[in-house]
């Protein structure tokens, strides 16, 4: 299952990490208005894969959310 997370701050990154540790899904796409933040968080979380369930964690754009069965909105208002 493909899961999208909009917002790569503390809430979004923690959600991605929790999904990874629980083995939920096969692919996590992280989207943030600051692309470098999403790339950095995805890379950090991906380093936990050898100790958890095998899945893909990557940064992407809103277009990459196509096909997601679940999208978690963790973006702030501002």
N, C-alpha and C positions, 0 to 999 in steps of 0.2 A: 504494500500500500504506500502511495506517495503522500507525504504530509508537507504542507507549506506553513511557514511561520513568518508573519509580517511583523517586523520589529525585532531587532537583534540586541536589544538592551538586556538588562538583568533578567527580566521576566521571560523574554523570548529565548535567550541563551539557556536559562535554567530549564525551560520547557523542552528544548531540544535535547539537552543532556539527560533529562528524566526519560524522554522517549527512547533515547539510545540505550540507557541502562536497563529499561524494561523490555527492550526488544520489540517495540511497537513500530510497525512499518518496515519498509525496505529502503526508502529514500526520504531524506529531509531536505527541503529547499528553504533557505533563509533569505528573506528580502528585507532591505532597510533603505531608507532614503540616503543614508551614508554608505555607499557600496563597500568602501574599505572596511567599515565596521563589520558588515555581514561576512565579508571574506575572512577577516581575522577570527571572528567567533566560530565560523564553520570549521576553520583549520584547527582551532583549539579543541573543539568538541570531537573532531575527527581523530585526534590523537588518543582518545579514550576507546576507540573501536577495538584495538587488540585485547582490551580487558573486558569487553562487553559483547554484544551481539553484532554480527557483521551487517552493516548497512552503510549507505552512502549519505554523507552530509556535505552539502555544498551551498554556496551563495548563488543567488540568481536574481532575475528581474520579475516583475509582475507577470510577464508573459510565460515564465517558467512555472507558474502556479497552475497552468492548464493541466488537467488530468489529476489534480490532487483530490483525494477523497475527503480530506479534512484540511481546513486552513485555520490556523490559530492567529487571531488578531491580538497582538501584544504591543502594538504601536501606541505611542502617547498621543495626546491631543495636539501638541505643538509642533 
